[in-house]
Amino acid sequence: MIPHLDDVTVVADHHYNSAAFDVLPAGARTPVMRVHKDHVFTSRHP
């Protein structure tokens, strides 16, 4: 379960055919969540 987050940092990791976004609590080095997209960020694919 993800704890209640009041302050987060989102780190984007873009590649040619994919993008990933890590969500880190304030001051943490380990992400609590990663969102991954198989297509580039500007594509119309979900």
N, CA, C and O atoms as a printed pandas DataFrame, in Angstrom:
     atom_number atom_name residue_name chain_id  residue_number  x_coord  y_coord  z_coord
0              1         N          MET        A               1    0.843   -1.180    0.000
1              2        CA          MET        A               1    0.000    0.000    0.000
2              3         C          MET        A               1    0.891    1.247    0.000
3              4         O          MET        A               1    1.927    1.287    0.664
4              5         N          ILE        A               2    0.474    2.236   -0.740
5              6        CA          ILE        A               2    1.218    3.496   -0.822
6              7         C          ILE        A               2    0.745    4.417    0.298
7              8         O          ILE        A               2   -0.456    4.636    0.450
8              9         N          PRO        A               3    1.678    4.960    1.086
9             10        CA          PRO        A               3    1.282    5.869    2.164
10            11         C          PRO        A               3    0.757    7.190    1.604
11            12         O          PRO        A               3    0.978    7.512    0.437
12            13         N          HIS        A               4    0.068    7.941    2.441
13            14        CA          HIS        A               4   -0.420    9.261    2.060
14            15         C          HIS        A               4    0.776   10.152    1.731
15            16         O          HIS        A               4    1.714   10.260    2.521
16            17         N          LEU        A               5    0.737   10.783    0.570
17            18        CA          LEU        A               5    1.864   11.600    0.118
18            19         C          LEU        A               5    1.448   13.062    0.061
19            20         O          LEU        A               5    0.550   13.431   -0.696
20            21         N          ASP        A               6    2.106   13.894    0.867
21            22        CA          ASP        A               6    1.820   15.332    0.849
22            23         C          ASP        A               6    2.742   16.082   -0.102
23            24         O          ASP        A               6    2.345   17.086   -0.693
24            25         N          ASP        A               7    3.968   15.598   -0.250
25            26        CA          ASP        A               7    4.969   16.281   -1.063
26            27         C          ASP        A               7    5.757   15.218   -1.818
27            28         O          ASP        A               7    6.367   14.347   -1.199
28            29         N          VAL        A               8    5.751   15.278   -3.154
29            30        CA          VAL        A               8    6.435   14.277   -3.956
30            31         C          VAL        A               8    7.306   14.939   -5.021
31            32         O          VAL        A               8    7.149   16.116   -5.347
32            33         N          THR        A               9    8.216   14.148   -5.542
33            34        CA          THR        A               9    9.023   14.528   -6.695
34            35         C          THR        A               9    8.752   13.501   -7.784
35            36         O          THR        A               9    8.753   12.299   -7.520
36            37         N          VAL        A              10    8.520   13.966   -9.001
37            38        CA          VAL        A              10    8.315   13.069  -10.141
38            39         C          VAL        A              10    9.536   13.188  -11.046
39            40         O          VAL        A              10    9.901   14.280  -11.481
40            41         N          VAL        A              11   10.159   12.044  -11.320
41            42        CA          VAL        A              11   11.348   12.005  -12.163
42            43         C          VAL        A              11   10.984   11.295  -13.462
43            44         O          VAL        A              11   10.539   10.148  -13.443
44            45         N          ALA        A              12   11.172   11.975  -14.589
45            46        CA          ALA        A              12   10.860   11.408  -15.899
46            47         C          ALA        A              12   12.090   10.743  -16.493
47            48         O          ALA        A              12   13.202   11.258  -16.379
48            49         N          ASP        A              13   11.881    9.596  -17.127
49            50        CA          ASP        A              13   12.946    8.863  -17.803
50            51         C          ASP        A              13   12.456    8.573  -19.220
51            52         O          ASP        A              13   11.728    7.605  -19.441
52            53         N          HIS        A              14   12.852    9.406  -20.172
53            54        CA          HIS        A              14   12.382    9.297  -21.554
54            55         C          HIS        A              14   13.373    8.525  -22.411
55            56         O          HIS        A              14   14.586    8.717  -22.320
56            57         N          HIS        A              15   12.829    7.653  -23.239
57            58        CA          HIS        A              15   13.607    6.914  -24.230
58            59         C          HIS        A              15   12.903    7.057  -25.569
59            60         O          HIS        A              15   11.818    7.633  -25.639
60            61         N          TYR        A              16   13.507    6.541  -26.633
61            62        CA          TYR        A              16   12.935    6.709  -27.970
62            63         C          TYR        A              16   11.535    6.110  -28.080
63            64         O          TYR        A              16   10.647    6.733  -28.661
64            65         N          ASN        A              17   11.321    4.906  -27.531
65            66        CA          ASN        A              17   10.032    4.219  -27.669
66            67         C          ASN        A              17    9.259    4.068  -26.367
67            68         O          ASN        A              17    8.269    3.337  -26.333
68            69         N          SER        A              18    9.671    4.729  -25.307
69            70        CA          SER        A              18    8.949    4.595  -24.045
70            71         C          SER        A              18    9.275    5.760  -23.119
71            72         O          SER        A              18   10.211    6.529  -23.342
72            73         N          ALA        A              19    8.477    5.854  -22.090
73            74        CA          ALA        A              19    8.705    6.856  -21.055
74            75         C          ALA        A              19    8.300    6.242  -19.717
75            76         O          ALA        A              19    7.359    5.452  -19.645
76            77         N          ALA        A              20    9.020    6.611  -18.664
77            78        CA          ALA        A              20    8.691    6.141  -17.318
78            79         C          ALA        A              20    8.751    7.334  -16.377
79            80         O          ALA        A              20    9.562    8.244  -16.552
80            81         N          PHE        A              21    7.885    7.313  -15.383
81            82        CA          PHE        A              21    7.822    8.387  -14.397
82            83         C          PHE        A              21    7.864    7.765  -13.012
83            84         O          PHE        A              21    6.978    6.989  -12.652
84            85         N          ASP        A              22    8.895    8.100  -12.227
85            86        CA          ASP        A              22    9.028    7.610  -10.861
86            87         C          ASP        A              22    8.491    8.663   -9.898
87            88         O          ASP        A              22    8.787    9.850  -10.039
88            89         N          VAL        A              23    7.708    8.230   -8.929
89            90        CA          VAL        A              23    7.153    9.119   -7.904
90            91         C          VAL        A              23    7.866    8.827   -6.590
91            92         O          VAL        A              23    7.792    7.721   -6.055
92            93         N          LEU        A              24    8.561    9.849   -6.082
93            94        CA          LEU        A              24    9.331    9.708   -4.846
94            95         C          LEU        A              24    8.761   10.617   -3.765
95            96         O          LEU        A              24    8.477   11.784   -4.035
96            97         N          PRO        A              25    8.587   10.103   -2.536
97            98        CA          PRO        A              25    8.201   10.972   -1.424
98            99         C          PRO        A              25    9.310   11.994   -1.171
99           100         O          PRO        A              25   10.463   11.762   -1.532
100          101         N          ALA        A              26    8.968   13.096   -0.566
101          102        CA          ALA        A              26    9.943   14.156   -0.282
102          103         C          ALA        A              26   11.132   13.603    0.489
103          104         O          ALA        A              26   10.964   12.969    1.530
104          105         N          GLY        A              27   12.338   13.845   -0.027
105          106        CA          GLY        A              27   13.555   13.429    0.645
106          107         C          GLY        A              27   13.939   11.972    0.459
107          108         O          GLY        A              27   14.974   11.550    0.974
108          109         N          ALA        A              28   13.148   11.190   -0.257
109          110        CA          ALA        A              28   13.441    9.765   -0.428
110          111         C          ALA        A              28   14.251    9.523   -1.694
111          112         O          ALA        A              28   14.219   10.324   -2.628
112          113         N          ARG        A              29   14.978    8.406   -1.711
113          114        CA          ARG        A              29   15.746    8.014   -2.889
114          115         C          ARG        A              29   15.081    6.873   -3.641
115          116         O          ARG        A              29   15.425    6.602   -4.791
116          117         N          THR        A              30   14.134    6.205   -2.999
117          118        CA          THR        A              30   13.458    5.055   -3.589
118          119         C          THR        A              30   12.035    5.439   -3.984
119          120         O          THR        A              30   11.286    5.950   -3.152
120          121         N          PRO        A              31   11.648    5.203   -5.238
121          122        CA          PRO        A              31   10.289    5.544   -5.661
122          123         C          PRO        A              31    9.247    4.625   -5.026
123          124         O          PRO        A              31    9.506    3.447   -4.778
124          125         N          VAL        A              32    8.073    5.180   -4.770
125          126        CA          VAL        A              32    6.957    4.375   -4.250
126          127         C          VAL        A              32    6.050    3.923   -5.384
127          128         O          VAL        A              32    5.194    3.058   -5.199
128          129         N          MET        A              33    6.246    4.520   -6.575
129          130        CA          MET        A              33    5.415    4.154   -7.712
130          131         C          MET        A              33    6.155    4.494   -8.996
131          132         O          MET        A              33    6.891    5.479   -9.055
132          133         N          ARG        A              34    5.957    3.675  -10.026
133          134        CA          ARG        A              34    6.499    3.948  -11.360
134          135         C          ARG        A              34    5.363    3.804  -12.368
135          136         O          ARG        A              34    4.650    2.801  -12.389
136          137         N          VAL        A              35    5.215    4.819  -13.194
137          138        CA          VAL        A              35    4.232    4.794  -14.278
138          139         C          VAL        A              35    5.025    4.627  -15.565
139          140         O          VAL        A              35    5.966    5.378  -15.823
140          141         N          HIS        A              36    4.644    3.638  -16.374
141          142        CA          HIS        A              36    5.385    3.332  -17.595
142          143         C          HIS        A              36    4.463    3.447  -18.798
143          144         O          HIS        A              36    3.309    3.021  -18.747
144          145         N          LYS        A              37    4.976    4.024  -19.881
145          146        CA          LYS        A              37    4.230    4.158  -21.132
146          147         C          LYS        A              37    5.097    3.579  -22.239
147          148         O          LYS        A              37    6.250    3.980  -22.396
148          149         N          ASP        A              38    4.549    2.630  -23.019
149          150        CA          ASP        A              38    5.321    1.949  -24.055
150          151         C          ASP        A              38    5.597    2.801  -25.279
151          152         O          ASP        A              38    6.477    2.465  -26.072
152          153         N          HIS        A              39    4.881    3.880  -25.454
153          154        CA          HIS        A              39    5.094    4.767  -26.587
154          155         C          HIS        A              39    5.665    6.091  -26.072
155          156         O          HIS        A              39    5.595    6.388  -24.880
156          157         N          VAL        A              40    6.226    6.873  -26.985
157          158        CA          VAL        A              40    6.788    8.157  -26.572
158          159         C          VAL        A              40    5.717    9.043  -25.961
159          160         O          VAL        A              40    4.534    8.886  -26.263
160          161         N          PHE        A              41    6.116    9.966  -25.112
161          162        CA          PHE        A              41    5.197   10.793  -24.350
162          163         C          PHE        A              41    4.241   11.597  -25.236
163          164         O          PHE        A              41    3.087   11.806  -24.861
164          165         N          THR        A              42    4.702   12.047  -26.399
165          166        CA          THR        A              42    3.865   12.883  -27.264
166          167         C          THR        A              42    2.956   12.085  -28.179
167          168         O          THR        A              42    2.201   12.683  -28.945
168          169         N          SER        A              43    2.994   10.757  -28.134
169          170        CA          SER        A              43    2.136    9.963  -29.016
170          171         C          SER        A              43    0.702    9.968  -28.523
171          172         O          SER        A              43    0.434   10.309  -27.371
172          173         N          ARG        A              44   -0.211    9.592  -29.389
173          174        CA          ARG        A              44   -1.630    9.511  -29.021
174          175         C          ARG        A              44   -2.008    8.188  -28.380
175          176         O          ARG        A              44   -3.130    8.026  -27.900
176          177         N          HIS        A              45   -1.074    7.236  -28.370
177          178        CA          HIS        A              45   -1.348    5.946  -27.766
178          179         C          HIS        A              45   -1.420    6.078  -26.253
179          180         O          HIS        A              45   -0.607    6.784  -25.656
180          181         N          PRO        A              46   -2.388    5.403  -25.619
181          182        CA          PRO        A              46   -2.493    5.494  -24.150
182          183         C          PRO        A              46   -1.347    4.817  -23.429
183          184         O          PRO        A              46   -1.305    4.816  -22.199
